[in-house]
Amino acid sequence: MSENLDKSNINEAGKSKSSDSEQGLEDAVEVSDEALQKKIKSGSPSTQRVQRPHSSPPRFVTVEELLETAKGVTNMALAHEIVINGDFQIKPVELPEDSLEKRVKDIVHKAFWDCLSVQLSEVPPTYDRAIKLVGEIKETLLSFLLPGHTRLRNQITEVLDLDLIKQEAENGALDISKLAEFIIGMMGTLCAPVRDEEVKKLKDIKEIVPLFRAIFSALDLMKVDMANFAVSSIRPHLMQQSIEYERKQFQEFLEKQPNSLDFVTQWLQEATDDLMSQKYKNALPAAGGAAGSGDGPQLDPVAVQNYAYLKLLKWDHLHRPFPETVLMDHSRFQEFQLQLEQLTVLGAVLLVTFSMAAPGIASRADFAEKLKMIVKILLTDMHLPSFHLEDALTAVGEKVCLEVSSCLSLCGLSPLTTDKEAVLKGQIQAVASPDNPIRRIVDSRILTFLDAYLASSHQKPSPIAPGGLGPIQKELEEVAVKFVRLVNYNKMVFSPYYDAILMSQQCLPGLRATLREPLLPASRDIREFHVLKTCSYAVGGKSK
């Protein structure tokens, strides 16, 4: 199937404290296609509800409705990011150094701390602002406590009793240093291990104003740590709620903009056409089922969806709109595409090298791993605009020949002749072309491997990499696991819509002709949907 995929319209379309919870999340996401379909059908909206009304124009919406939709999409993107991205973290806000916001913030903070310093320097000292700060610190410390922390709660409430502190201040008996010492000790008890050093440094600050500033700075970091711990704790429980929430939010948007599945329909239609073409040629994999004896060949919707997701790994992102249901993961699919292109070149170089090297060194695991690491380093920046693959492969050829000859000598064999070196360098250089036969074979086998991974269940043994991909199997499996996890989650959310579209394609012969009409650029409502989702990525950690 993957060879046909390579030739089809694809080219045209071109801290954490809960490791058990993390494992539970992975097990929950990596479900089989069969279990996935049963789960979706048991609690999904009806086919008639999710089927897109092709002739209904989008209605006008009010500003309030648009803002409500934007809020819903933002929340949906945040929940999606928390579930999908195992490395998701809330990060402290850092304003740019030369920004107006940072200058204003620095001026206001300096004025506040200067005023506090003046009050504490008076004779007798004025403690109004200092007591307010102690109250804020008290509330922050209490927010870190769990329901079972009764003893700590009583300690904080008793020592940081604001009424008592005010009375002490009025009678000239207030000891700010003693309060600060208690606060630092409590922070050391409640902070994450990564903050121990920062809290310890607070004990070395003797002046009151700088000490308070440092305490608030450390408390801000502790708030972020607590939020990230909460995220990691709720992630496994957020899975099912997130699926239902995302589907509900998308359904609400779809009801306002009925044409919000146009690109999804085109995407699935192309996948169906490709597989139907293969079926007529008797080239469809077993997962597609046998040709029916009725009105024509029938396709398994799961096989069509798997094939459609593989098409996203060959997507022309510059010239084609991305399907609406996977817009939130647009950057992830782009990253998968770039990683697989790099693995394709790496695999092709290694395949060419080992086919020319003596069998004795090709079978040496240490040499294969060393050679792979060398080539990977030379291809690290492969997708930067300034990177030239032809020049990089020239350097790769030189280094590979040097390493092969060195290994041959260590094995007591004759090093490569000048002619063999020239041939090997030429074949490695030829890998720069996407039409190079070796590169196309490696690319095809990678897609075959990913297709097998999609079709397999997590209870079954992992698919074995096809011949020639052994040296890159580890890297390929890492990508495959993340890719399948993302695809399965997307299926759990949107399969009711996919099934409705595929059913309409099977039942309505005129759909294909409609889809083959030229499509206008992304309509206003789709652009809004895309922008809203894209903007939501300002929250949270890296995409994985």
Sequence and secondary structure as in RCSB ss.txt:
>XXXX:A:sequence
MSENLDKSNINEAGKSKSSDSEQGLEDAVEVSDEALQKKIKSGSPSTQRVQRPHSSPPRFVTVEELLETAKGVTN
MALAHEIVINGDFQIKPVELPEDSLEKRVKDIVHKAFWDCLSVQLSEVPPTYDRAIKLVGEIKETLLSFLLPGHT
RLRNQITEVLDLDLIKQEAENGALDISKLAEFIIGMMGTLCAPVRDEEVKKLKDIKEIVPLFRAIFSALDLMKVD
MANFAVSSIRPHLMQQSIEYERKQFQEFLEKQPNSLDFVTQWLQEATDDLMSQKYKNALPAAGGAAGSGDGPQLD
PVAVQNYAYLKLLKWDHLHRPFPETVLMDHSRFQEFQLQLEQLTVLGAVLLVTFSMAAPGIASRADFAEKLKMIV
KILLTDMHLPSFHLEDALTAVGEKVCLEVSSCLSLCGLSPLTTDKEAVLKGQIQAVASPDNPIRRIVDSRILTFL
DAYLASSHQKPSPIAPGGLGPIQKELEEVAVKFVRLVNYNKMVFSPYYDAILMSQQCLPGLRATLREPLLPASRD
IREFHVLKTCSYAVGGKSK
>XXXX:A:secstr
 HHHHHHSHHHH      HHHHHHHHHHHS  HHHHHHHHHHSS  HHHHS  TT       HHHHHHHHHHHHH
HHHHHHHHH TT         TT HHHHHHHHHHHHHHHHHHHHHHSSS   HHHHHHHHHHHHHHHHT  TT H
HHHHHHHHHT HHHHHHHHHTT   HHHHHHHHHHHHHHHS GGGHHHHHHHTT  SHHHHHHHHHHHHHHHHHH
HHHHHHHHHHHHHHHHHHHHHHHHHHHHHHH TTTTHHHHHHHHHHHHHHHHHHHTT   GGG    SSSS    
HHHHHHHHHHHGGG  TTTS   GGGGGGHHHHHHHHHHHHHHHHHHHHHHHHHHHS HHHHT HHHHHHHHHHH
HHHTTTTTSTT  HHHHHHHHHHHHHHHHHHHHHHTT     HHHHHHHHHHHHHTTSTT HHHHHHHHHHHHHH
HHHHHS TTS      TT GGGHHHHHHHHHHHHHHHHHHHHHHHHHHHHHHHHHHH THHHHHHTS   S  HH
HHHHHHHHHHGGGSSS   
